[in-house]
Amino acid sequence: MITKQNFKHLLIHLGFEENKNIFTKKIGDGEYILKVDFSSEKLIYPDGLIAQRDTTKNFSQPENFVVFECVHNLLQAGYNPQHIILEQGMPGGHGMTGGFCDIIVQDNDKNEYLLIECKTADDPKSKEFTKAWNKMLRDGGQLFNYYNSYRKAKWICLYSSDFDENHKYTQLYHLISMQDNDEYLESNPKLRSFKQVAEVSGGKEEYFKVWTETYQNDFISHNLFESEVFKIGNRPYHLGDLKFVDNDTIAKKYHRFATIMRQHNISGRENAFDKLVNLFLCKVVDEKNNPENLKVYWRGASSDNHYDFQDRLQSLYKVGMMEFLNEEVTYIEENEIEKAFHLFKNRKDETKKVILDYFKQLKFYSNNAFAFLDVHNENLFLQNAIILKEVVQMLQDIRLKNEDEQHQFLGDLFEGFLDQGVKQSEGQFFTPMPIVKFLVSALPLSEILQKEETPKVIDYACGAGHFLTEYATQIKDIIGRDEKQKLKNHYENIYGIEKEYRLSKVAKVSAFMYGQDEINIIYADALGRHEKIKDNAFSVLIANPPYSVKGFLSTLNDDDKAKFELYNNLTEESFNSIETFFIEKAKQLLKTDGVAAIVLPSSVLTNGNIYIKCREIILKYFDLVAIAEFGSGTFGKTGTNTATLFLRRKTQRPDLAEHYKNRVEAWFKGDFDNQIEEVFADNYLLKNYCAHCGFDFDDYQNFLQNHNTKIFDTEIFKEYRREFDNSTEIKNLKKKTYFKKLETDAQTELLDKEFKTYAKAIESEKVYFYLMAKDNKSEVLVVKSPADNKKNKEFLGYEWSSAKGNEGIKYLGSNISDDEENINRNQGIYQIQTPLFNPNHLADESKINTLIRQHFMGESITISEQNKEFVSLLPLTDMLDFSRTGFDKAIRTSVQKKIEVKSKYQVVYLEDFPADIKKGKSITSKNAIAGDYKVVAGGKEFAYMHNEYNREENTITISASGANAGFVNFWSEKIFASDCTTIRGENDLATKYIFVYLQSIQDKIFDLARGAAQPHVYPDDIKKLKIPLPPLSIQEAIVKECEKIDNEYENSRMKIEEYRAKIAQIFHDLEVLDKNVVGG
């Protein structure tokens, strides 16, 4: 709002000069002078301008400042003071009591031409403009009252202006033509005109009705001051009239589009977004081809009609589809029909009229590129035309082409209007701009551009194209913004592939918006072959591919499927893990030393089945440089936890994966030929593996050469033997007749031979992937987002809002207080504070993106204190678990600490204590039926009550997931075990002994938790916990001593840490545990 406090700043902005607290501006050749005297608080207008009252010539109300600013603009536009009257009274019942029109502009014949009502701009405290406009929509408001008195006026206008706290000067007005559009009226004889109202001396209500019913409340928001005087609306709209949008404007435009859709009951969001993209495409062509006479704008009801308007759009759409996407669109201009009748001699005009009417019906009364509604007749065409007009009016004043800044208008709309549709059914989720900037800036682009003249870059699931345009934007500062031709050459080597037709249009439009016309967008399936996309050709790959898409393999031909290692033994109908194929596709596309940043669901790191083969591909063909884990809330409404893999393609000549495969095969055949060792000098790698797993190398070598060895006495080989003996194959073998006929020694010999083969198969795979992991050029830099929701928002620098009027991404600015909820006050992405990157200085060495970039380049990195909470360095060999019998190559981003136990008594696995260890049964509060039994889930306390139980009294529970994963508890009553693992010994004494033992190592059990964002402690981990097995008398003594501590804990203020320490001390005092060994 313009106020006394900021009025001086506005005047300076408008070009006024100050002298002794009087601000003056000469207009024209200096013949008209506007003055503001701040000492006397007077607004002084030029001679010749008539003010019927003095109420508008002082500082008494903010509206007077708007009137003064509006008059200034009218004079600047070329109107004379003699044309302008302020505060003209309207005739009423007793003289001039019908109100006072703020501004009347008369023509040279003293006839009213323009009536203006001024209002202060909307702000959080006042909505004067909106209230006045809503009243106009209801009954015509004051302006139609004024027009009823001055019916010669050609235009009426509701006007406001603003000068905000950031000194941003804006004008908002709704300019309404009171002139008939004869061509438009001829299209429908039922429409009533302003002229018809005048002929019968109709009043305000009749004029208002024509504006509402005939012209659909039409208005324009431009050309009030830009047009030649007394010729409003005649001036062509050109590129200079368009404005670049800021973050606040984007939010308002988004809300306006959403409002239009709601008001007209448009429920098909995907279709609405498609039509919006088509309009963007038209606007792109328009800005490029018609800068002096733009076509994508509604010229107003006085000079435009829905048919000509849509015809202009269709013409632009045809050009855009061919120019940018090489797609032919059928479009017939009306003059082509005219030409077709040139040779008609008889009744030519009548025939032409009929045919043109048919042409109009076929062209407009059917679904087309701008049909927000299902159009199949004239009435629906007109309904859709109103929606189309409103959407274009929302867009027409913004400038799309902007080479310096990226406003995520298309991306925000994509997320907002497709989050209920395509994303849920096809696994898409859009990448927020801060994450885009972080990922692209974390790649070693400078290093790549120094080594290669024009590296090829690809996003094979490009969606709206943000990775591509961001890459193109970031290389400008590396190559040089003035190197236009070099930049074009680089843009020509940027490729985006998008399978969804609509999004391919979005991506191409986005490229144009940022002046990157040469970027290649290919509408195709990225998993298939394409003539422009060659294998081993790309230096950079950045992508956020879809995940969990059913039936995607059915769209590929047999040759395409055969290219994938992953395709073997898959069932196409049920297979939906498309993300795994995109990882292998990256292996195919990248050249040696090519780099990638790929956003994937976290399940890729740990899940079984096809994901194991996928991880094998990662380990065999890539160096894993870094992993960035992001929790829910990162990608809008999707709750998916993600892991971005930063990869470098391993050398392909020689193929290291093939080399190590051959070496491992030789070792496991017992071949340790000294001459071969002299060639490869790699036996030390096998020794490293043995050291990593705690094997004696000589014992291991004897195992490989089938000699007697102590290796079978190690714990892991004992586990192998147990699983071997319990396997279905061996059980079936023992049942066979020929086996039963063998002597006992012969049976033992056969089983031992089979076991060695079994163990070698497991160990050879472990050794092979240990070697591949060992070859990783450096430790893996692991980035983890905080689990706490508030801290995670601060970590990201943004949050998501679904509040009406404020939908979409909200950037958290550094200058916003904790209690400030008006997110529109922030300054956008360039104001966010995040440890991930500095939006104003992408090379900021204190940020995580720089750490990853330096790590790519092999530079020594230092993790600052502020980043240690989020960043760690882990050897890849430690991230793989070689201690399990089932080697699934899960990549752990939190390395588990081994729980080593030493006791003078026998130490056994918990499952061999023996103990019954079982997973709980899932139930939700919605499905629970109120009853007497506590439901134990993942928390420290019970969750709710249920009418059934599934565990007896005296049961141990260990929380299975969430923030309290690993928490040990004991229940003396019957319970319903849900999200937890339960343990029961052979009797109550055994159960209580196990419980107090687990309590003594509670911290170590917490350390078992693994998984991104949602940590889990799995039953298999619990089964393999080691526990001392003392005599029953010792077990009983420990339980009794611990019960005393329980009583002390319940009746004092003892801290939980002290309680656990005292329990642990009992085990040490009774020599059940060696005090110096538990842990690790």
Residue pairs with C-beta under 8 A, 6 or more apart in sequence:
1 62
1 120
1 121
1 123
1 126
1 162
2 10
2 62
2 65
2 66
2 69
2 120
2 121
2 161
2 162
2 163
3 62
3 65
4 59
6 163
6 165
6 167
7 36
7 59
7 65
8 18
8 23
8 38
9 163
9 167
10 65
10 69
10 163
10 169
11 18
11 23
11 25
11 36
12 18
12 23
13 163
13 167
13 169
14 25
14 69
14 72
15 25
16 23
16 24
16 25
16 34
16 36
17 23
17 24
17 25
21 37
21 38
21 39
22 35
22 36
22 37
22 38
22 39
23 35
23 36
23 38
24 33
24 34
24 35
25 33
25 34
25 72
26 32
26 33
27 33
27 34
27 46
27 72
27 75
27 76
28 75
32 46
32 75
32 80
32 81
33 46
34 44
34 45
34 46
34 68
34 71
34 72
34 75
35 42
35 43
35 44
36 42
36 43
36 44
36 68
37 44
41 58
41 59
42 57
42 58
42 59
43 56
43 57
43 58
43 59
43 64
43 68
44 57
45 51
45 57
45 71
45 81
45 86
46 75
46 81
47 81
48 80
48 81
48 82
49 71
49 81
49 82
49 84
49 85
49 86
50 84
50 85
50 86
51 57
51 85
51 86
51 87
52 85
52 86
52 87
52 88
52 89
52 100
53 86
53 87
53 100
55 64
55 87
56 64
56 67
56 86
56 87
56 102
57 64
57 86
58 64
59 65
62 120
63 102
63 118
63 119
63 120
63 128
66 118
66 119
66 120
66 121
66 159
66 160
66 161
67 86
67 102
67 103
67 118
69 161
70 102
70 103
70 116
70 118
70 159
70 161
71 84
71 86
71 103
73 171
73 224
73 225
74 83
74 84
74 103
74 105
74 225
75 81
75 84
76 225
77 224
77 225
77 226
77 227
77 229
78 228
78 229
79 105
79 229
83 105
83 106
83 107
83 108
83 113
83 229
84 103
84 104
84 105
84 106
85 103
85 104
85 106
86 102
86 103
87 100
87 101
87 102
88 100
88 101
88 104
89 95
89 96
89 97
89 98
89 99
89 100
90 96
90 97
90 98
90 99
90 100
90 101
90 145
90 146
90 149
91 98
91 149
92 98
92 99
98 145
98 149
99 142
99 145
99 146
101 115
101 116
101 117
101 146
101 150
102 116
102 117
102 118
103 114
103 115
103 116
103 118
104 112
104 114
104 115
104 116
104 150
105 112
105 113
105 114
105 115
105 116
106 112
106 113
107 113
107 230
108 230
111 152
112 150
112 152
112 153
113 152
113 153
113 154
113 155
113 230
114 153
114 154
114 155
114 156
114 157
114 232
115 143
115 146
115 147
115 150
115 153
115 155
115 156
115 157
116 156
116 157
116 159
117 132
117 141
117 142
117 143
117 146
117 156
117 157
117 158
117 159
118 159
118 160
119 128
119 129
119 132
119 158
119 159
119 160
120 126
120 128
120 129
120 160
121 128
121 129
121 160
121 161
121 162
121 170
121 172
122 128
122 129
122 130
122 160
123 162
124 822
128 160
129 158
129 160
129 172
132 141
132 142
132 158
133 141
133 158
133 174
135 141
135 142
136 143
136 144
136 158
136 174
137 217
139 205
139 208
140 204
140 205
140 207
140 208
140 211
141 158
143 156
143 157
143 158
143 176
144 156
144 204
144 207
144 208
144 211
145 204
146 153
146 156
147 153
147 156
147 178
147 204
147 207
148 203
148 204
148 207
151 198
153 178
154 177
154 178
154 179
154 232
155 175
155 176
155 177
155 178
155 232
156 175
156 176
156 178
157 173
157 174
157 175
157 176
157 224
158 173
158 174
159 171
159 172
159 173
159 224
160 171
160 172
160 173
161 169
161 170
161 171
161 172
162 168
162 169
162 170
162 171
162 172
163 169
164 170
172 221
173 221
173 224
174 219
174 220
174 221
175 219
175 220
175 221
175 222
175 223
175 224
175 232
175 300
176 211
176 218
176 219
177 215
177 218
177 220
177 233
177 300
177 301
177 302
177 303
178 194
178 207
179 194
179 302
180 193
180 194
180 195
180 302
181 215
181 301
181 302
181 303
181 304
181 305
183 305
184 191
184 301
184 304
184 305
184 306
185 191
185 193
185 214
187 305
187 307
191 213
191 214
192 209
192 210
192 213
192 214
193 210
193 214
194 207
194 210
196 210
197 206
197 207
197 210
200 206
211 217
211 218
215 301
216 301
216 386
216 389
218 298
218 300
218 301
218 389
219 300
220 233
220 298
220 299
220 300
220 393
221 393
221 397
222 237
222 241
222 297
222 396
222 397
223 232
223 233
223 235
223 237
224 232
226 235
226 241
227 233
227 234
227 235
228 234
228 235
233 299
233 300
233 302
233 303
234 303
236 292
236 293
236 294
237 293
237 294
237 297
237 299
237 396
238 291
238 292
238 293
238 294
239 287
239 291
239 292
239 294
239 399
241 294
241 397
242 287
242 294
242 397
242 398
242 399
243 397
243 398
243 399
244 398
244 399
244 402
244 405
245 253
245 398
245 399
245 407
245 409
246 407
246 828
247 407
247 811
247 824
247 826
247 827
247 828
247 829
248 824
249 398
250 407
250 408
250 409
250 412
251 806
251 807
251 808
251 824
253 394
253 395
253 398
253 409
254 409
254 412
254 413
254 416
254 807
254 808
255 804
255 805
255 806
255 807
256 394
257 276
257 391
257 394
257 413
258 416
258 807
260 266
260 387
260 390
260 391
260 394
261 269
261 272
261 372
264 372
264 373
264 383
264 386
264 387
266 272
266 372
266 373
266 387
269 417
269 418
269 420
269 421
270 417
270 418
270 421
270 422
270 502
271 372
272 372
272 417
273 413
273 414
273 417
273 418
273 502
274 502
275 369
275 370
275 371
275 372
275 391
276 391
276 413
277 410
277 502
277 505
277 506
277 509
278 317
278 369
278 370
278 505
279 296
279 313
279 370
279 391
279 392
279 395
280 395
280 400
280 410
280 506
280 509
281 316
281 317
281 320
281 321
281 324
281 505
281 508
281 509
282 295
282 296
282 313
282 316
282 317
282 320
283 296
283 395
283 400
284 320
284 324
284 400
284 401
284 509
284 512
284 513
285 316
285 317
285 319
285 320
285 323
286 294
286 295
286 296
286 316
287 294
287 399
287 400
287 401
288 401
288 512
289 319
294 396
295 312
295 313
295 315
295 316
296 312
296 313
296 316
296 392
296 395
296 396
297 392
297 393
297 396
298 304
298 309
298 389
298 392
298 393
298 396
299 309
306 381
306 382
306 385
306 388
306 389
307 360
307 364
309 385
309 388
309 389
309 392
310 364
310 368
310 370
310 385
310 388
311 333
311 334
311 363
313 369
313 370
313 388
313 392
314 331
314 363
314 368
314 369
314 370
315 331
315 333
317 329
317 331
317 369
317 370
318 329
318 331
321 327
321 328
321 329
322 328
322 329
324 505
324 508
324 509
324 512
324 521
325 504
325 505
325 508
325 521
325 523
329 369
332 359
332 363
334 356
334 359
337 352
337 355
337 356
337 359
338 352
341 348
341 351
341 352
341 355
344 351
344 352
361 378
364 375
364 381
365 375
365 376
365 377
365 378
365 380
365 381
366 375
366 376
367 374
367 375
367 376
368 375
370 384
370 388
371 384
372 384
372 387
372 388
372 391
373 380
373 383
373 384
373 387
374 380
375 381
375 384
400 509
400 512
400 513
401 512
401 513
401 514
401 515
402 513
402 514
402 515
403 514
403 515
406 433
406 466
406 469
406 470
406 473
406 514
408 432
408 433
408 466
408 809
410 464
410 506
410 509
410 510
411 430
411 431
411 432
411 433
411 464
411 466
412 808
412 809
414 430
414 463
414 464
414 503
414 506
415 430
415 636
415 808
415 809
416 807
416 808
418 428
419 636
419 637
419 638
422 428
422 500
423 429
423 430
423 638
426 500
426 546
426 549
427 546
427 547
427 548
427 549
427 578
428 463
428 546
429 544
429 635
429 636
429 638
429 640
430 463
430 464
430 544
430 635
430 636
431 439
431 463
431 466
431 467
431 544
431 599
431 635
432 634
432 635
432 636
432 796
432 798
432 809
433 466
433 470
433 809
433 829
434 796
434 797
434 798
434 811
434 829
434 832
434 834
434 836
434 837
434 839
435 599
435 630
435 634
435 635
435 796
436 466
436 467
436 470
437 470
437 829
437 837
437 839
437 842
438 628
438 836
438 837
438 848
438 849
439 467
439 542
439 597
439 599
439 644
440 467
440 470
440 471
440 474
440 542
440 597
441 474
441 837
441 842
441 849
441 853
442 597
442 626
442 646
442 837
442 848
442 849
442 850
442 852
442 853
442 856
443 540
443 542
443 595
443 597
443 646
443 853
443 856
444 595
444 853
444 856
444 857
445 471
445 474
445 475
445 478
445 540
446 478
447 856
447 857
448 455
448 539
448 540
448 595
449 455
449 475
449 478
449 479
452 539
454 489
454 490
454 492
454 493
455 493
455 538
455 539
455 540
456 493
456 494
456 495
456 537
456 538
456 539
456 540
457 468
457 471
457 493
457 494
457 495
457 538
457 539
457 540
457 541
457 542
458 494
458 495
458 496
458 497
458 533
458 538
458 540
458 541
458 543
458 589
459 465
459 467
459 468
459 495
459 496
459 497
459 541
459 542
459 543
460 497
460 526
460 541
460 543
460 545
460 582
460 585
460 586
460 589
461 497
461 498
461 499
461 526
461 543
461 544
461 545
461 546
461 582
462 468
462 496
462 497
462 498
462 503
462 507
462 521
462 543
463 498
463 503
463 506
463 507
463 544
464 503
464 506
464 507
464 510
465 496
465 506
465 507
465 508
465 510
465 511
465 519
465 521
466 510
467 542
467 543
467 544
468 494
468 496
468 507
468 510
468 511
468 516
468 519
469 510
469 511
469 513
469 514
469 516
469 519
471 494
471 540
471 542
472 487
472 490
472 491
472 494
472 511
472 514
472 516
472 519
473 514
474 842
475 487
475 490
476 487
479 486
479 487
479 490
480 486
481 487
488 518
491 516
491 517
491 518
491 519
492 518
492 520
494 516
494 518
494 519
494 520
495 519
495 520
495 522
495 532
495 533
495 538
496 504
496 507
496 519
496 520
496 521
496 522
497 521
497 522
497 524
497 525
497 526
497 530
497 533
498 504
498 507
498 521
498 522
498 523
498 524
499 523
499 524
499 525
499 526
501 523
504 521
504 522
504 523
507 521
508 519
508 521
511 517
511 519
511 521
520 532
522 530
522 532
522 533
524 530
525 555
525 556
526 545
526 582
526 585
527 552
527 556
527 560
527 564
527 578
527 581
527 582
527 585
528 555
528 556
528 557
528 560
529 559
529 560
529 563
533 589
535 588
535 589
536 588
536 589
536 590
536 591
536 592
536 652
537 589
537 591
538 589
538 590
538 591
538 594
539 590
539 591
539 593
539 594
539 595
540 594
540 595
540 596
541 586
541 589
541 590
541 594
541 595
541 596
541 597
541 598
542 596
542 597
542 598
543 582
543 586
543 596
543 597
543 598
543 599
544 598
544 599
545 578
545 579
545 582
545 598
545 599
545 600
546 578
546 579
547 577
547 578
547 579
547 600
547 601
547 640
548 576
548 577
548 578
548 579
548 601
549 576
549 578
550 576
551 572
551 573
551 576
552 576
552 578
552 581
553 561
553 567
553 570
553 572
553 575
554 572
561 567
563 588
564 581
564 584
564 585
565 584
565 613
565 617
566 580
566 581
566 584
566 610
566 613
566 614
566 617
570 610
575 610
577 610
577 611
577 614
579 600
579 601
579 604
580 604
580 610
580 611
580 613
580 614
582 598
583 598
583 600
583 604
583 614
583 617
583 618
584 614
584 617
586 596
586 598
586 647
587 617
587 621
587 622
587 649
590 596
590 649
591 649
592 649
592 650
592 651
592 652
592 653
593 648
593 649
593 651
594 648
594 649
595 625
595 646
595 647
595 648
595 649
595 856
596 622
596 645
596 646
596 647
596 648
596 649
597 644
597 645
597 646
597 647
598 644
598 645
598 647
599 642
599 644
600 642
600 643
600 644
600 645
601 640
601 641
601 642
601 643
602 629
602 640
602 641
602 642
602 643
602 1011
602 1012
602 1013
603 611
604 611
604 614
604 615
604 643
604 645
605 615
605 627
605 643
605 890
605 891
605 892
605 893
605 1012
606 890
606 891
606 892
606 1010
606 1011
608 888
612 888
612 889
615 888
615 889
615 890
615 891
616 769
616 889
618 624
618 645
618 647
618 891
619 769
619 772
619 773
619 889
620 650
620 657
620 772
621 649
621 650
621 657
622 647
622 648
622 649
622 650
623 647
623 648
623 649
623 650
623 775
623 776
623 777
623 778
624 645
624 646
624 647
624 776
624 780
624 876
624 891
625 646
625 647
625 648
625 777
625 778
625 780
625 781
625 852
625 855
625 856
626 645
626 646
626 780
626 781
626 782
626 783
626 852
626 855
626 856
627 643
627 644
627 645
627 646
627 780
627 781
627 782
627 783
627 891
627 893
628 643
628 644
628 646
628 783
628 848
628 852
629 641
629 642
629 643
629 644
629 782
629 783
629 784
629 785
629 893
629 1012
629 1013
630 641
630 642
630 643
630 644
630 785
630 796
630 1013
631 641
631 785
631 786
631 787
631 792
631 1012
631 1013
632 638
632 639
632 640
632 641
632 1013
633 789
633 792
633 793
633 796
633 799
633 800
634 642
634 785
634 792
634 796
635 642
636 800
636 809
637 800
637 802
641 1012
641 1013
641 1014
643 893
643 1012
646 781
646 852
646 856
648 777
648 856
650 656
650 657
650 775
656 772
656 775
657 772
660 768
660 771
660 772
660 775
661 768
663 680
663 682
663 771
664 764
664 767
664 768
664 771
665 764
666 676
667 686
667 704
667 767
668 704
668 760
668 763
668 764
668 767
669 704
670 704
670 705
670 706
672 683
672 701
672 704
672 705
677 683
685 771
685 774
686 697
686 700
686 701
686 767
687 697
688 770
688 774
689 695
689 766
689 767
689 770
689 771
689 774
690 696
690 697
690 700
691 697
692 770
692 877
692 882
693 716
693 766
693 882
693 883
694 714
695 711
695 714
696 710
696 711
699 709
699 710
699 711
700 709
700 711
702 708
702 709
702 711
703 709
703 711
703 712
703 756
703 759
703 760
703 763
704 760
706 756
711 717
712 718
712 721
716 883
716 885
717 759
719 885
720 755
720 758
720 759
720 762
720 885
721 755
723 885
724 730
724 754
724 755
724 758
724 759
730 751
730 754
733 739
733 754
734 740
739 747
739 750
742 750
762 885
762 887
765 887
766 882
766 887
769 880
769 887
769 889
770 877
770 880
770 882
773 876
773 877
773 879
773 880
774 876
774 877
776 875
776 876
777 858
778 855
778 858
779 873
779 874
779 875
779 876
780 873
780 874
780 875
780 876
780 879
781 851
781 852
781 855
781 861
781 871
781 872
781 873
782 871
782 872
782 873
782 874
782 893
783 848
783 852
783 870
783 871
784 870
784 871
784 872
784 893
784 1012
785 792
785 795
785 796
785 870
785 1013
786 792
786 795
786 869
786 870
787 963
787 1013
793 799
793 812
794 812
794 833
794 834
795 834
795 835
795 836
795 870
796 834
796 836
797 811
797 812
797 829
797 832
797 833
797 834
797 836
798 809
798 810
798 811
798 812
798 832
799 809
799 810
799 812
800 808
800 809
800 810
801 807
801 808
801 809
801 810
801 823
806 823
806 824
810 823
810 826
811 823
811 826
811 827
811 828
811 829
811 831
811 832
812 826
812 832
812 833
813 825
813 826
813 827
813 828
813 831
813 832
813 833
814 831
814 832
814 833
815 826
815 827
815 831
816 823
816 825
816 826
829 839
830 839
830 840
831 839
832 839
835 847
835 848
835 866
835 867
835 870
836 847
836 848
836 849
837 844
837 847
837 848
837 849
837 850
838 844
838 846
838 847
842 849
843 850
844 850
846 864
846 866
846 867
848 867
848 870
848 871
851 861
851 863
851 867
851 871
854 860
854 861
855 861
861 873
863 871
863 872
863 873
874 893
874 895
876 891
878 895
879 891
879 892
879 893
879 895
880 889
880 890
880 891
880 892
881 887
881 890
881 892
881 896
883 898
892 1010
893 1012
894 1009
894 1010
894 1015
896 1007
896 1008
896 1010
897 1004
897 1007
897 1079
897 1080
898 1080
899 1001
899 1004
899 1007
899 1025
899 1026
899 1078
899 1079
899 1080
900 1026
900 1077
900 1078
900 1079
900 1080
901 907
901 1026
901 1027
901 1028
901 1073
901 1077
901 1078
902 1073
902 1074
902 1077
902 1078
903 1028
903 1030
903 1071
903 1072
903 1073
903 1074
904 1071
904 1072
905 1028
905 1029
905 1030
905 1031
905 1034
905 1072
906 1028
906 1029
907 1026
907 1027
907 1028
907 1029
908 1026
908 1027
908 1029
909 1023
909 1024
909 1025
909 1026
909 1027
910 917
910 983
910 994
910 1022
910 1023
910 1024
910 1025
910 1026
910 1027
911 917
911 1023
911 1024
913 985
913 990
913 994
913 1027
913 1029
914 985
914 986
915 983
915 984
915 985
915 986
915 990
915 994
916 982
916 983
916 984
916 985
917 981
917 982
917 983
917 1019
917 1022
917 1023
918 977
918 981
918 982
918 1019
919 960
919 981
919 982
919 1019
920 936
920 937
920 950
920 957
920 960
920 977
920 978
920 979
920 980
920 981
920 982
921 950
921 976
921 977
921 978
922 978
922 979
923 935
923 946
923 976
923 978
925 943
925 944
928 935
928 944
928 945
928 946
929 946
929 947
929 948
930 945
930 946
930 947
931 945
931 946
931 947
931 948
932 945
932 947
933 945
933 946
933 947
933 948
933 949
933 973
933 974
933 975
933 976
934 942
934 943
934 945
934 946
934 971
934 973
934 975
934 976
935 942
935 943
935 944
935 945
935 946
935 975
935 976
935 978
936 942
936 943
936 957
936 969
936 971
936 975
936 976
936 977
936 978
936 980
937 943
937 959
937 978
937 979
937 980
938 959
938 960
938 961
938 962
938 964
938 965
938 979
938 980
939 959
939 962
939 964
939 967
940 959
940 964
940 967
940 969
942 975
943 978
946 976
948 976
949 974
949 975
949 976
950 975
950 976
950 977
951 971
951 974
951 975
951 976
951 977
951 982
951 984
952 974
952 984
953 971
953 972
953 973
953 974
954 970
954 971
954 972
954 984
954 988
954 991
954 992
955 970
955 971
955 975
955 977
955 982
955 983
955 984
955 991
956 968
956 969
956 970
956 971
956 982
956 983
956 984
956 991
956 994
956 995
956 998
957 968
957 969
957 970
957 971
957 975
957 977
957 980
957 981
957 982
957 983
958 966
958 967
958 968
958 969
958 980
958 981
958 982
958 983
958 998
958 1005
958 1017
958 1022
959 965
959 966
959 967
959 969
959 979
959 980
959 1017
960 979
960 980
960 981
960 1016
960 1017
960 1018
960 1019
961 979
961 1011
961 1014
961 1015
961 1016
961 1017
962 979
962 1014
962 1015
963 1015
965 1006
965 1009
965 1015
965 1016
965 1017
966 1002
966 1005
966 1006
966 1007
966 1008
966 1009
966 1017
967 1002
967 1006
968 995
968 998
968 999
968 1002
968 1005
970 992
970 995
981 1017
981 1018
981 1019
981 1022
983 991
983 994
983 995
983 998
983 1022
984 991
985 991
985 992
985 993
985 994
989 1032
989 1035
989 1036
989 1039
990 1035
992 1039
992 1042
993 1035
993 1038
993 1039
994 1027
996 1038
996 1039
996 1042
996 1063
996 1066
997 1027
997 1028
997 1038
997 1067
998 1005
998 1025
999 1042
999 1060
999 1063
1000 1060
1000 1063
1000 1064
1000 1066
1000 1067
1000 1073
1000 1078
1001 1064
1001 1078
1002 1060
1003 1060
1004 1078
1004 1079
1005 1017
1005 1025
1008 1017
1008 1021
1008 1022
1009 1015
1009 1016
1009 1017
1010 1016
1010 1017
1028 1067
1028 1072
1028 1073
1030 1038
1030 1070
1030 1072
1034 1070
1034 1072
1037 1070
1038 1066
1038 1067
1038 1070
1038 1072
1041 1066
1042 1063
1042 1066
1045 1059
1045 1062
1045 1063
1045 1066
1048 1054
1049 1059
1064 1073
1064 1078
1067 1073
1068 1074
1068 1075
